[in-house]
């Protein structure tokens, strides 16, 4: 009799655990679907604000690169606030913003983190950077570590982009600009709808294991003037102008490439908007709420080190290819749940009069 009671109790407990797991799975699925719906709505609203004239036709969305997200920049990478009370003269202690190193990412960003203040036009962006010793050193800019900024970023395909790679006279010599004599390990570019053009390049000594203050000022519209200074030197490392299809405003972001492991502190913007973040309040290492954003890269998928590949934006004339006044936009967000790909899609029409 006792054994039957024990067996019954074990059976009931097993059924209860299965039920709890099922409820948790349902709740998790509902949360992911809600997140996907909010992301899709964010994308549609961004395209409405951009307006009909800015919408290209993009179809064949079975390949995500054919139908990229537009007018929204998403965070990516493993970011956190961590304690680092060392090197007090070089940054405010005890806390820093940390980008964890990520293996297997080459030739592209491994970390993107937007500043919380939103859109910037004229801005001076300053922050202190430290590259950890476990970051990959390599002369090849597609595999060696680099750090920098996005400024006036409309999305991942349109922005001004600063990259600074490693350079030591008797060691690693990252060269972004092989067309010029010497080593150019500082590179400033404009990316416009995915097309990259060089604005300026320069050389400076920078290596792992030391703190550097990196300041980029962006002013004007036609032309846009960009000036980079490092460690407070009176002479800029480089200055560039852009008067051809200039980018007027957008997000600002901290960026690391090729799996770099970095710490950042004392981030400041002189705008408007103006802000200062040293990550020391509260004393416990906690990501400030303003730095946390909903993003497609936060959804689970089969390719966690490939960013923005689980959202597609299809744009095509409506009701047929002959239309020049109306386009149908369909946003599809996908995620992996219990080994199965789930999707959420929504559509809208955008016309020349703002429909």
N, C-alpha and C positions, 0 to 999 in steps of 0.2 A: 504493500500500500504506500509506504514512504517513498519507494522508488518511483511509483507512478506520479505522486505529487511533485517530486523533484523534477521529473521529466516534463510535467505540465508547466511548472514554473519556468524552466529553461525555455520551453517552447514559447510561452507568453513573452518572456524577455526578448527572445530573438525576433518575434513579430513586432514588438515595440521598437526595437532598434532599427528594423527595416522601415517601419513607418516614419520614424524620426529622420532617417537618411533620405527617405522619399520626399518628406516635407522640405528638408533643407535643399534638396536638389531642385524642387519646384521653386522655392524662394530664390535660389541662386539664379535659375533660369529667368525668372521674372525680373530680377534686378538687372541682369545683363540686357534683356530686351528693352527695359526702360532706358538704360544708358544708351543703347543703340538708337532708340527713337529720339532721344534728346540730341545726340550727335547729328543725326540726319536733319533734324529741324534747324540746328545751328548752321549747317551747311546750306540749306535752302535759304535761310534768312540772309546769309552772307552774299549769296548770289543775287538775291533780290536787291540788296543794297548796291551791289556792283552795277546792276542794270543790264538791260538787253544788249546794248552795244558791245559790252565787254565779253559776252558769252561766245566761246568758240563752239564749233560742232565737234563733239567727241563721242564716238561709238565703239563698237567691238570691245565691250567691257569685260569679256572673258579674260582679257589681259589687263590687269589693273593699271599698268603704266599708260595704257591708251586712254584711260578715263580717270585722271588724277583728281583728288580733292582740290578745290580752288577757293581762294579768298579767306581761308582759315589756316593758321599755322598751329600745328599740334606739338605738344611736348613729347619727348622721347628719351629713353635711357633710364638708368638707375640712379636717381638723385635722392639725397637725404641731407639732413643736418647732423653733423657729428662733432664730438668734442676733440679739439686739438689745441691744448694750452701752450704749445711750443712756439718758438720764434715770435714772441710777443712784440718785438719792435717792428715786425713786418706786417702784422695784421692784428685786428682786435681779437682778444681771447675772451672766453675759452672756446667758442664754437665757430665752425666753418660750414659752408655749403660743400658737399662732397659729390663728385661724379665717380661712381665706381667703374673700375676697368671692366671692359667687356671683350672677351675673346671672339675671334671670328668675324669682326667687322673691319673691312678694309675699303679704302677708296670712297668713304662716305661718312656722314656724321654718326657718332655713336651716342651722343647726348645733345639734346636741345631743351633749353629751359627758358620760357618767356618771363620777362620781367612783369610784375603785376599791374603796372600803371596803364596798360592798354596801348593806344596808338601814339606814336611819336612823329613829329615833323622835324623841327630843329631840336637836337639833343646832344649833350655831351655825356657819354657813358664811360664810367670808370669802375674798375674792380681790380682786386689783387688776386693773382693766380699762382698756384704751386703745382708742379707736375711731379707725381710720385715716381720713385725709382723703378717700379714694376711696369711702367708704360713702355711700349715698344719703341726702341730707337732704330731708325733706318733712314738712309739718305733718300729713299723713294717716298715721295709725298703721298702715295696711295697706300702706304703701309706703316710709315712712321707716325708717331703721335703729332698732333697739332691742336691748337686751341684758338679761340677767337670769338667773334660776335656775328650775329645777324642784326642789321638795322634797317628800319623802314621795310620790314618784311611783310609782304601781302600774304604770302603762303610759302610753301616749301619750294616753289619754282620762281619766285620773284622777290628779290631783296638785294641790298648791298651786303657783301660778305667779306669779313676779315679773317685770314688764317695766318697764324704764326707757328712755324715749325722749329725743330731743334737745329741749332748751329753751334759748333765748337771748332775753332781753327784747326785743332789736331784730332778731331773726332768726327762725329756725325755732321753732315752738311746737307741738310734738306734744301732742295732747289726747286721752287715752283715755276721759275721763269728761265728755262734753258735757252731762250732766244737771246738773253743778255749775257754778257761776259760776267764772270764771277758767280757767286752763290746768292740767290734771292730767296731767303727763307721767310720773308714777310710779303703777303700777297693780298691785294685789295681788288675785289671783283664786283661787277654788277651781274646779277642773274635776272633775266627778263623772259618770263614764260619758258623757262628751262634753258634758254640760250645764254651762255656764259661769255662775258667779255672782260678783259683785264683793264683796270683803271690805273694801278701803280704797283710797283714792287720795290723791295729794299732789302737790306741786310742788317741784322743785329745779332749780337751774341746772346743766346738763351739756351739753357740746359735744364735738365731735371734737377730737383733738389733745392731750388731757390725760389723765393717769392719775387714777383714782378708786378708792378702797377701798370695796367694797360688802359689807356684813355683814347677813345675815339670820338671826335666831334663831327657832327653832321649838320650843316646849315644850308639854307637857301633852297631855291626851286629850279631856277634856270639861270646859271648852272647850280647844281648841288656841289658843295665843297666838303671834302672829307679830309680830316687831319688826324694823324696818329702820333701820339707821344707815349713814351715808355719810361717808367721810373722817374717821372717828373723832370726829364731833361728839357732844357729850354729850346733845343733844336728838334723839330719833329722828325720822326723816323721816315715819314712820308706824307705827302699832300697830293690830293687828286681832285679833279673836277669832272662833272658829268652834265652835259647839256643836251644830250641826244636821248629823247624819251626818258627823262629823269623820273625816278620814283619819289613821289611827293610825301608819303606818310605810310606808317605801318608799325608792326610790333618790333620790339628789341628783344634779343635772346642771347644767352650764354651758350656757346657751342663747343663741343669737343669732337675730334675726329679719330677714327682708326683705333677705337677701344681705349683711349687715353684714360688714365686714372688721375684725377685732378682734385684740388681743393680751391675754392673761391671764397673771398671774403670782402667786406667793406664795399659792397656794390652801391654806386651812386648814379643818379641821373640828374642833370641840370637841364630842365625842359623849357616850357611846361610839357607834361607834368614833371615835378621834381620829387625825388624820393631817395631815402638812404636805408640800407639794410645791412646789419652786421651779424644777424643770426644769434645774438647773445641773449636776447630776451624772448621767452623765458630762459632761465639758466639751463634747464634741461634741454638737450638737443631736440628741437621740434621744428618741423617745416612750417613757416608762417602760412597762415590760411590763404593770403593773397597770391602765394606762389603755387598753390595746388589748383590744377585745372583738369576738367573732364577731357579726355582725348581718346582717339581711336586706338592709340598705341597702348592704352590701358586695358583693352579687351584681350582675352586669351585667344591665341591663334597658333597655327602650326609653324609659323616663322617669326618667333619673337624678336629676332635681331634684324628683321626687314621692316622698316617703318612705313606706315600709311598704306600698306597693301591690303588692308581689310575694309577699305571704303572705296567705292567707285561712284563717279558722277557722270551719268550719261546725259548728253545735251544734243538735241536734234530738232530741226524745224518741225513745226506742227501746223496743220495736220499731215503735211507731206513735205518732201524736199523742196517744193517750189515756194514755200512760205518764206517771206522776208520780214514778217512783223510779229511772229509768235514762235517761241521755242518751248519744248517740253523738257523739263529737268527731272531726272530720276536719280535719287541718292539711295545706294544700297550699302548697308553696313553688315559685315559678317563677323562671326566669332566662333570659337571652338568650345563645345559643351559636351562633356562625356564622350569625347572622341568623334563627335559629329558636328559638321559645320551648320550653324544656324544663320539665318539672314533676316534683316528687317529692311523693307524698301518703302519709299514714299515719293510721290511725284507732285509737281506743280507746273503751271504754265507761267512764263514770263514774257511780256510783250513790250513793244516799243513805248507804250503809254503806262507801263508799270503794273500790268495785270499780274 
